[in-house]
Each structure stands twice: as structure tokens, then as C-alpha cells.
């Protein structure tokens, strides 16, 4: 019964994907960003990953606000919207609705990574997708577990279970129509991490993140560092680190638009 329900859910979502979402631009020259949605992950009753001292939700919010302020200061023609500006829990599907209501051109979700190994460190940027065999990866499950804080999440996501590998089948068959633009900006973010921040570049990856799917637009998810690593946590929690991280993402957005011009 559970498998059948997942199959039905998969078919419905694919139908919504192809009939409701706007078509992708034919080439990158049409992907100029005029409105960008900044999405600080987690919030409120959802702390996200927790380090020795700090919580992901607090760090993500500070970086998101810093990024907003940098854009307002240095790119005033670029409209910027935060999905949350305080310690509020926003459901994943609502984050997508906010992005669409403001007619966003790009969605940037801010997060901190975590691992059972405290030696893991560095930054990654994700686009929507999944490789076969990745359904059990802890990072995907952890970020998608935010749905468990939502009331009636089982009905809202029609049986989606972030802890069940079967629930991720849809991401293997769903084509990300915004892959080109998403990959382009993600690559720029990671290049800045390596060249400007001098931090470990863990690369551009793809992952089955519900929040990226819900945005229905070009989207990336920035895992800015490992909150479970002592050095990374100190950097993430410091004002200097937050400014540097926000600046790297801002420069990637700026360069993305400049190159399209």
C-alpha cells in the first residue's frame, strides 16, 4: 500500500512539474536575475543541525540578512526578498510560495552542513537532482526532515517520508528544467569559496531537496560549512565569517548577471 501511494504521489508531482511550472529559458542569456529570493534555512521550532555551541537556523539567518544587505548596498537595482527575517518557522512549501509570489528569478537557500565525523569540513553548493544510490545520504535526509515540523505534513506532501529511500524515486526521473542556470551560479559560488575565502571547496553537487523543488525556479542550496567541525563552526558563527560567506555569494550573483550582460 505504501509503495502504491508513493507511485501515485510521484505521478502527480511529475504532472504538476510539467504543467504548472514556467518553461525554462532556451539559453542562459535569458536567465538574468532581477529578483532574487534568499532563503535562510530552518527557523523557529526547527533548529537544523546543531554544533557544540551554535544552531544552523541562527547562522543561516545571519548570513541571509548579511547577503540581503550587501545586495541592497552594492546592487540596488536588484530586488531581494528574504523568506524569513527572524526566528520563524516557515514550511518548505510556503518558502516556495513566497518565492513565486514575489516572482523570483533565482532562489538561494542558506544552510550549514553536518556530519557524524567531526573531521568533515568545507563548503558545497547543491542544485536539484539525485544520483541513484544517494537516497540514504544523511545530508539530504536531514534537510528534508524539516517537513516533520509541519502540521499535517503527511497530507501536504501526500505521504512523502524524508527517511524513506522510496520517497526519493521521483527525483531520479524528474528533469530539472532549470539545471543550466542553477549549475552556472553554483559553480561561481564554489569558485569564490576557494579563491576568496580560502576554504575547502567540496564542489557543486546535486541533491533531492524539497525546498529547491518547491521554489519552481533556478535554485541552489549553499552548505556554507560544517557546524559539526570545530574550526568551521567558529568561522560560521563569527561576524567575519558570515560577512565573508555572504560576500562570496553576492559576488557570484553579481558576476552571473555581469556575464549575461
N, C-alpha and C positions, 0 to 999 in steps of 0.2 A: 504493500500500500504506500509506504513512504517513497519507494523508488518511482512508482507511478506518479505520485504527486509532484516529485521533482521534475519528471519529464514534462508534465503539463505546465509547470511553472517555467521551465526552460523555453518551451514553445511560445508561451505568451510573451515572455520577455523579449525573445528574438523578434516577435511580431511588432511589439512596441518600438523596439530599436529601429527597425527599418521603416516604420510608418509614421512615427511621431517625431523623431529627431531630425533636425535640419541636415540637408546633404552637406558633405564635406566640400571645401573648395577644391577646384580642379588642380591647382598648384599652389605652392607656398606663397606666391605673390599676392594671393587673395586673403592671406591669414593675418593681416596687420591687426595689432591689438589696440583697440580704442578703450575698451572697458575690461579691467582685469579683476577677477574675484580672488581675494586672499582668504584662505580657509584655515584658521588655527585649529588644529585637531583637538578632539575630545572636549572637556569642559564640564563644569558642574559636578554632577554625581559620577561622571566618567573621568577618572584621573589619568587614564592612559598608562603608559609604562612608568614605573617608579624606580628611582635610583636610591642611593644611600641617603640622600638629603632632599632631592627635588623630584617634582612630578612633571610628567610630559605636558600635561594640559597648561601648566603655568608658563613653561618655557616656550611652548608653541605660540601662546598668546602674545608674549613679549616680542618674539621675533616677528610675528604677524603685524603687530602695531608699529614696530620699527620700520618694517618694509613699507607699510602704508605711508608713514610719514616721509620716508625717503622719496617715494614716488610723487607725493604731493609737492615736495620741495623742489625736486630736480626734473620732474616731468609733469608739470601742472596741466598739460593738455590731455593727459591720460587719466581717465576716470578709474578710481579704485574703490572697491567695496569689500568690507570685512563681513564674513558670515557670522562672526561673533566678536564683540569688542570688550567683553568682560567674561567673568567666570560663569558662563551659562551653558547648559547642556542643549545642544542643537542636534536633533535627529538627523541621521545621514541623508534620508530622502529630502528633509527640509533644507539641507545645505544645497542640494541640487536645485530645489525650487527657488531658493534665494538667487542662485547664480542665473537661472533662466529668467526670473522676474526682472532682474537688472540688465538683461540682455548682454551677459558677459561674452567676451570673445575668447577668454582663456581663464582656466581655473587652476590655482596653485594652492595645494594643501600642504600645511606645515606640520611636521611630526618629529619625534625623536625615536631612534631605533632602540632595540633592547635584545639581549641575548643571555642564555644561561651561562655562557662563557664570558667572564669579566674581561678577558683579553681582547675581545672583538672591539674594533674602533673604526672610525671613519664615516664618510657620508655617501649616500646613494640617492639617486633620483629615479622614480618609477613612472612608467606610463601604464595604461590599462592593457592587460593581457595575461596569459599564463602559459607556461610550458608544461607539457604532460609530465606528471610525476611531482609537480610542485604543490599539489593540493594540500599537503600536510606541513608546508613551511610555516614555522611559528610566526614569522613577521606578518604574513597575510592574515592568518587566523586572529592574531592579536588585534590588528587594526579593525578588522571586520566585527570583532566581538563588541564593538560599540553598540551594535543593534540590540544586544541583550539588555541594555539600559533603557530601551524604548518600550513604552507600554504597547501591548498587543503587537509586538514585533512579528510574531508568528503569522498573524493575519496580514500585516502590512507588507511583508516580504514573501507571503504565500509559502510558508514552510521552509524558507532559507535557514540553514543551520550553519553558522560560521565554523563549527567544529567538525562538520561532516564533509569529507572529501567529495562525496557525490554532489554536494551543492555547488561545486565549482566547475561542473561539467560545462555549464553554459559559456564560461569564459574561454574554453578551448575551441568552441565552434562559432563564437560571436566575433565578427570582424570589427576591429576598432577603426571606425571611419575617419578618426582624427589622428591617426598614428603618426603621419608625417610631421605635422606641426608640433605634436607633443614630443616626439623624439628630438626635433630640432632645438626646442627650448631646453629640454632635459640635458642635452649634450652641452649646451652653453653653461648651464648651472654647474655641472660637474667640472668643466674646464676651469671655471672660476674658483671652485673649491681647491683644485690642485695648484693653480698658478698664483692666485691672490691670497688664499687662506693658508696655503702650505699645509693643508690637511690631507689625510689619506683619501684618495678617490677610489671608491668601491664600484664606480661605474654607473651606467644607465641600465636599468633592468625593467622588466615588465612584471606586473602583479595583478591579481584579481581583486582589486579594491572597490568595494561597493560605492564609496564616495566619489571615485573617479567616473564610474559608470553613471551615477545619478546626475552628474553635472551636465551630461549631454553636450559637451563641447570639448575642444582641445584641453587637455588637463595633465598635470604632473603632480606627483606626491613626493615631497622632499623629506627624506630621513636625514636630518641635519647632523646627527651624531649619535653615539650610543650612550644613553643615560645610565647604562649599567657598567660603563667603563669609567674608572676614577678620573682620568685626565679629560676624557670627553665631557663628562658631567660638569666638571669645573668650568670648562670652556663654554658649554651651553648655558650655564647658569650665570656667567659673568656678563656684565654690561658690554664689555669689549667684544666678547664672543658673539653676543646677539647682534651687535651693530655690524660686525664683520660678515656674519652669515646673511643678514638682511641685505647688506650692500652687495654681496656676491649674487644673490637672486635678482636684486634690482638691476645690476649691470647686465645680467643675462637677458632680462626683459628689454632693457634699453638697446642692447646690441641686436637682439632679434628684430626689433622694429627698424633700427637704422639700416640693417642689411636688406630688409624688404623695401625700404625707400629707394 
